[in-house]
Amino acid sequence: MSWRIAIVGRPNVGKSTLFNRLTGRRRALVDDTPGLTRDRREGAGKLYDLRFTLIDTSDSLMGRMREQSMRAVADCDLALFVIDARDGITPQDEHFARLLRKAGKPTLVLANKAESNKTDYAVAEAAGLGLGQALAISAEHGDGLSDLHSVLRPMAPEGCIVE
């Protein structure tokens, strides 16, 4: 059985870095320049004993990005909604949260770039998006991925856990 997980969020929050971390490859382009990633990408993802198909959405044009993100959400079993913990919640984050709530798909909020305790406020603030408590992670450094695994493992469909 395949478990499809989409990574969604506004531009430049670290979606491609998370995709690269979970696929173990540098398949998605990563740069500090918003709009660098051009296309939706899929790859075989793994996190410890979990296996899944990962979908990385585009940061190219805002309208196209929203369209691709919502298509990815429609095609997925779970959405990982990535926010930038250093920026706090932005109007774009609130817009994506509304779209995700409307889609009704299971969603986990990931407060990325949370390398320091200076980002604790943004993690707490994310609960106001109406999608549950955010998990603090650093896709670049791999911090918080064990916490992500702890949340994902009980949700994993049969056949997606490799002993």
N, C-alpha and C positions, 0 to 999 in steps of 0.2 A: 504494500500500500504506500502511496506517495502522500506526504504531508507538505502542502504548499504554503510557504510563509512569505508574505510581501513586506518589504521595508519601504515605508512611506514617510513623508515629511517635507517641509519646505527646503529650498535650496541651501546647500552648504552647512548642513547639520551633522554630516558624517555618515550618511547612508551608504555611500560607496566604500568607505573605510570599514564599516561593519560588514558589508557584503564580502569584501576581501578577507576579513578576519575569519568569517564563518565558512567561506569556501576554501580557505587555505591557499588561495591564489590571488594574484594581482590582475584579475580579469576586468575589474571596473577601474576607470580612470579616477585618480584622486588628486585634487589640487585645491588651493584656497580660493580659486577664482570661481564665483558662482556661475553656473551654466555650463560647466565643463562636460559633465556626463551628458551624452546625447541620446542614448537609446535605453529602453528597458532591457535588462539582462537577466538571464536565469542561470543558475549553477547549482551543483550538488553541495548542499551545506551540511556541516556537522558541528555538533557541540557536545564534547565528551562522547557519551553513548547514544546520542540522538542523531538521526539522519533525516533530511528533509530536502525539498526543492526550495531554493531561495530566489526571490524575485526582487531585483534592484530597480527602482523607478528613476526616470530621467529628471535632471535639473535644468533642462534646456530652456524652454520658454514657459512662463508661468501657466498659461492656459493649457499648453500641451502637457506640462508636468502634472497638472491636476487631472487631466483626462487620462493620462497613462497610470497615474496613481489609483484612480477609481476603477480602471479596468483591471489593474493588478489586484485590488481589493476584491472585486467581483470574482476573480479567478482563484483566490486564495482561501485557505482554511483558517488562517490567523494573520493579523496585521501587527507588525512592529512599528509603532509610531514614534519616530525619532525627533526629539527636540534638542536644542543646544542649551545645555545647563548654564553656560556662561552668559547667554543672552537673556535668559528668563523666557516667559511666555510672550509671544508676539501676536499681533492680529492674524498673521498668516497661520500660526499654530492653532489659534482658535477656530479659524476657517476649516482647517483640516480636521480638527476634532469634531466639528459639526457634521462634516461629510462622513466621517467614520462612524459616529453615533447613528446617523441616518442609515448607513449601509447595514448596520446590525451585525457585523462580523466580530468575532472575538478579537480584542485589541489589547496589546500591552504597550504602555508608554515607557520609552527609554530616554532618560535624560543623559545624553552623550556629552563628552568632554568634561566629565565631572571628576577631574584629577585632583581637585582640592576641596577643602571644606567650605570654600567661598561660594560654592555652587549649591549648598544645602537649601537655600531659599528657593531656588528654581525647582528643585526636586519636590519640595513641599507644595509650591505654587501649582505644579502640574496636576495635582489632585482636583483642582478647580476646573479642569477640562472635561470632567464627567466621564473619564475612561479608567478610573482607578488610580491607585498610587503608582508613581513612576519608580522605575529602577534606575539607580545611578550607575552609569557605565563609562568606560573610556574604550571605545572601539580601537583607537590607535594603540593603547597600551595593554589591552586585554583585561582591564580592571572591571569587576562586576559581572563577568561572564559566568562565574559559578552561581551567582544569585539568579541570573537569567535561566541557567540550566535548572535550578531548583524550582522555578515557576513553570518552565516549559515541560519538564518530565512528566508530571501528572496529567498534562493535557495531550501528550503524544498518543496518536492512534496506534493500535496494534501493528506490529511490523516495523515501526520507526525507531524502536529501541534495540540497539545491537549490544548484546551482552559480551 
